[in-house]
Amino acid sequence: MARTIGKLTALAVDKSKRRGYYGDGGGLFLQVGVSGSKSWVFRFKEAGKLHEMGLGATHTIGLAEARERARECRRLRLDGIDPIEARKVARAQARLAAAKAVTFKNCAERYIASHQAGWRSLAHAAQWPSTLGRYVYPVFGSLPVQAIDVGLVLKALEPIWTAKPETAGRVRGRIESVLDWATSRGYRQGDNPARWRGHLENLLPTKSKVRRVKHHAALPYAEIGEFIAQLKQQEGVAAQALEFTILTAGRTGEVIGSRWSEISLAERLWTIPAERMKAGKEHRVPLSDAARAILEQMQAIRQDDFVFPGGKTKRPISNMAMAMTLRRMGRDDLTVHGFRSTFRDWAAERTDVPREVAEMALAHAVGDKVEAAYRRGDLFEKRRQLMDAWSRFCTAPAGDETARMVSISDAL
């Protein structure tokens, strides 16, 4: 006897209130839930096991459409195809088709936006778009994130892998993080082509094999006075920030992220909170008269809490701004970080200060853990005298060797 199909009517569907299944025939059932909710399901057996496939709620899918969907399921069953698996495949293909419009750059920007609040420093947050923009976006930033493969990753990394191993390592990690994020969001499938262990480690030499000891390009301390004089001729916030960086022997990130809430002009003191320090420990910086003068100039154009404001409201200058100042001065041979080496060489060769005073001025860890446990202070007053002497050395008029002579051993 032929199976009866089309048992239900629209009125019966509307009036069914009791919990249970109401068959329409051919595997189609109206399912009524405990709360009275109604939906369509297609039930079939596979290898002796009953399977149930949802077809949609009755408020969205009417009786006629439910029958058509059930008919399509029966067609698939006739060809030996599991309709549930077929739907999974179709949905995956639809997601991949939609992902073609989602580029790597779009994913990277969304990743940065969702994670930057948890990053420790503004410098770190600025490095993400900076390095991706310089080394990755030109290669595959505009391509669909699903299309990124090992060939494209290598195309971005290989030009800098041996020349800039530290930077290349960070770029690889950032590509890997963005691709992992994209996979988790359903924008791509498959293995991560930027993964190091068990993958790129077989295609690229380890950093230890290509790393070369290369110090940051530094200016000889004997030339610092002339350089400062030329720097003072430069206009803009970045030039002021660079001079302040030199006078305080600070790091780029510490300076560009500096806030007025950290500054006490009356006490000639800059207190950098632990969360902005590389070592994760609060650092007090004594301000020389020259450093304080720069702050007074910046206070006159104060826009918000950032000491060295950038072009955008409530944002500091970029981490590349000071480097661009060096470039405009025709000093591509120097790096901002290199001025810390200039200061350290001067302290070692032109003063008699103890090593730990100079190292603490650079916010370096001094001694082993035992020594650190006994040394509670930060040698602040001694460092103040040292930084005052450094400021005088940097800003002495050209040819005034008397002002540039330094001997502060008695004071220390």
N, C-alpha and C positions, 0 to 999 in steps of 0.2 A: 504494500500500500504506500503511495507517495506521501512524503512528509508534507504536512500542512505548513504553509508559510503565509504570513500576513494575518495572524490571529487577532492582533490588537487593533483598536481604533483610537483615534485622537481623543475621543471622549473618555474611553477607558483609561488612557494614559493620564488624563487630567484628574479623574476621580480616584485613581489608585492611591490609597493613603497608608495601608498596612505595610509594615516592613516585610521585605522579601523580594523574590525574583518573579517576574511575570513574562512568560515566553511569548515571543512573536513568531517563532519558528526559524529554522535554518541557523540556529546558534545565537540569534539576537534576543536579548533579554532587557526588560525594563527593571532596573534595580531601585528599590525604595529603601532609604536608610532610616535609622532610628529617629532622626530629627524630621523626617518627612522629605528630605532631599531626594531628587530623582536623577538618575543618569542611565545611559545606555552602555551595555557591555556585550562583547562577543565572546562566547565560551566555546572551546574546542579541546579535543584530546590529542596529545602528542606522546607517543610511546607509552600509552596507557595512563598518562597523567593529565589531569584536567588543568587547563590554562584559561585565564580570564584577561581580556583586553578591553580597557576602557575606551569608549567611543565619544564621550562628551556628555555634559549635563543637558537635561531636557529643555532648560530655559534658553539654551543656545542651539542645540541640535534637535530639530523636529523629527517626527516619526518617519517621514519620507526620506530625509537625509540619513537617518540612522539605518534604514533598510538598505540604502545605496552603499553605505560604508560596510555593512555586514556582507553585502553581495561581493564587494571587492575583496574582503577577507576570505570568502569562500573560493574565489577565483585563485587567490594565492595558495590556498590549501590544496586546490586541485593540481597545482604545479609542484606540490611538495615544499612550499615555502612557508616558513613560520611568519605570520603577519606581524607579530610583536617585534621580531628581529628586523623585519623589513622596515618597520616604522622607525626603529632606532637608527638604522643606516640612513634613511631619508632625512631624518632630523640632523644627523651629523653632517651630511652633505650640505644641508641648508646653512648650518652654522659656519662651515668652511667657506661657503659662497659669500656669506655676509662678512666673514673675516678678511676677504680679499680687499675690502674697502678700508680695513684697519691697518695702517702702516706701522712700521717699527717705531718711527719717530713719535707717532701718536701714543703708542703704548709706553714709550719711554717717558713722555711728558706726564702721562697719567700716573706712572709708577713714582716718579719724582714727587708729584703733587701729594700723593697719598703717604709717602714715607718721610718727607723732609722735616715734618714736625718732630720726629724722633731722632733726627741727626744732631750730634753734639754741637757742631759749630756751623756758622754761616759760610765759612770757607769751604767746608766739606760739601754743603748743599750747593754751593756755586760751582764746585768742580765737576759735578755730574753733567749738567747741560754743557759746560765748557768743553770737557773731554769728548763727550759724545758728539757735540757739534763740530769739533775739529777733526776727529778721526773716524767716526762711524757714519753720521748722517750723509756725508758726501758719497759714501759707498753704497749704503742700502737704507738710508733713513726713509726714503719715499716709497720703498717696496712694501708689499703686503707682509705682515709679520709671519704669516704662514709660509712665505716663500724663502725665508732666511735659512740657508743651509751652511754646511761646513766650508764650502768654497767661498761664500761671501764673507764669513767670519774671518777666514784666513786672509782674504783680500784686504780687510781692514787692519788686521794685526801685523802681518808680515813686514810692512814697511817700517814699523817702529819697534818690532820685537827685539832686535839686537841693538838698535840705536838708542832706544829709550825703554829699557826693560821694565823699570819700575812703573812707568806710565802705562806701558802695554799691558802689564799684569792687572792694573786697576781697570783699564778699559775692557779687558776680557771678562773680568768679574762683573762689570756693570752690564755688559751685553748678556751674560748668563742670567743675571737677576731679572732683567727686563723680559727675556724669553720665558723664564720660569713663570713670571707674573702673567704673561700672555697665555701660557698653557693653562694655568689655573683659572683664567677668566674664559677659557674656551675659544680663544682666538687662533690657536694653533694646536697641532697634535704631533706626537712623536718625540724622539729624544732631543735633548738640548745640544745643538751643534757647538755651543761655546763651553761646554763642560770640559774641565781640565783632566780630572782623574779618569783614567781608562779611555781617554779620547784624544784631546788635543796634546796631551803629554806624549803621545806617540807621533805627533806631527810637527811639534815645535820643540826646540831645545829648552831645557829648564833655565830659569833666570840665573841660577848659580853658575851656569856655564857661559852665559853671555854677559853677565854683569861685570863691569869694569869700575874700579874705584875712580870716581870722577867728582872732584869737589866743585861746589857751586862757584861760578866765575866771580872772583872777588877783586876789588880795587886795592892796590897797595896803599897802606895807611898814609904813606907820605903824600899821596895825591888827593886825600880826602878833602882838604881845605879848598883846593881849586875846584873840585867837583861840586862841593856845596855851594860855592859862589856861582857856578854855572846853573845849578839847580834852582837857585833863588830867582833866576831870570825867567824860569818857566811859569806859566800861568795855570791856574786850575787847582781843584781840590786834590787831585792825584799827586801833584808835585809837593803840596804841603804834607800829604800823608807820607810820601817817600822820605822827606826830610825828617819828619817825626819818627819814622821807622828807624832811620840811621841813628838819630840822637838817643833813642831809647834802646837800641839793639834788639828791637822786637821782631816777631815773626809777622809775615804778611797777614795771616788770618786774625792774629791778635789785634792788629792795628785797624784793619778795615771793619772789624766787628766791634770796635770800641764804642762805648756809650757814655753819655754825659753823666749817667748815674754812677759810673765807675771812677769819675774824675773829681779830685778835690784840688782846685787851683790854690786855695788858701794854704793847704798843707803841702803843695807841690807833690801830689801823690796820685798815681793811677793804680787802682786795685783791680786786677783781672780775675774774675770768678773762676773757680775750679773747672766748671763745665766748659769753659772756653780755652783751657790750657791743654797742651799736648800731654802733659804728665798727669792731668786731672787733679791738680793741686793749685790753690789760690796763689797768685804771684803779685807782689807789690813792686811797683816800678817807681823809683824816685825820678822826679821831673826836674831837669835843669832849667835855668832861666830861658834858654833858647827854645827848649821843648814847650815850656809854658807859654812863651810868646806865640808859638804856632797855635796853641789851643785858644788863646785869646782872640786871634784872628778868625779862627773857625767859629768861635762863639758869636762873633759879630754877624755871621751869616747862618746861624743855627736854624734848622728847619724842623728837626724832631730830635729824638734821643741819640741818633747816630752822630758821632763826632765828625766823621768824614762822609757827608751825604752824597749819594749818587744822583743820577739823573732822574730816577723814579722816586716818587714820594714814599717815605718811610723805608727806603732801601739804602744801604751804604754803597760806596764805590765798588766796582767789581774787583775780583781777585786778579784781574789782568791789567787794571788801570795803571798801577805803578810800573809794571813791566813796559807798558806802552809809553810811559813818560821817558823811560830809559831809551826806548827805540827812537822817540822824537829827538832826543839829545844826541843821537848817533852812537849810543853806547850799547849796541847789541852784544858786546863782549862781556857785559855784566849781568848779574841777576840780583833781584832784590834780596834774596836770602844770603847772597854772598857778602853783604855789608856786615853781617854778624861775624863772618870770618875776619873782615877788615878790623872790626872792633877787637876781636880776640887777639889778633896778631899785634895790634897796638898795645893792648894791655900787657902782653907777654914781653914785648921788646922795648917799650918806652916807659913802663912803670915798674914799681917793685911790689905791686899788690900780690897777696897770696893767691894761689891758683883758685881756691874755693870761692873767693870773692868774685873773680871774673866769671867763673862758671855759674855762680848763682845769679849774676847779672844777666846771663843768657837763659836763665830758668832751666839749667841743666841739673840733673841729679848729681849730688856731690858725695863721694865716699860710698862705702858699702852700707848694708842695712844696720849694722851695729853702730857705725859712726852716725848715721842718720837718726838713730834712736836717741842718742845722747845730745845731738845738736838740735835744740828746740827753736833757736832763732833763725833769722834769714839774713843776718849780717847787713841789715838795712842801712844803718848809718854809714858803714864803710862803703856800701855800694853807692850811696848818695854822693860821697866825695869822689868816687871813681867816675860816676856819670857826669858830674860837674866838670871834672878834668877832661873827659872825652868831649864834652860839648865845647869847651874852650879850644881844644885842639882842632875840632872840626870847623869852627867858625872864626878862628883867628884871621886877621887881614893878611893878604898875600905878602910875603916877605917879612912878616913879624915873627921871627923865629923865637924871640924871647917868650911870646905868648904861647908858642907851641911847645916849649920845653916843659916837660912834666916830671915832677918828682914828688910823689905823695906818700912815700913810704913812712915818713914820720907821722903823718896824720893817721895812717892805717896801722 
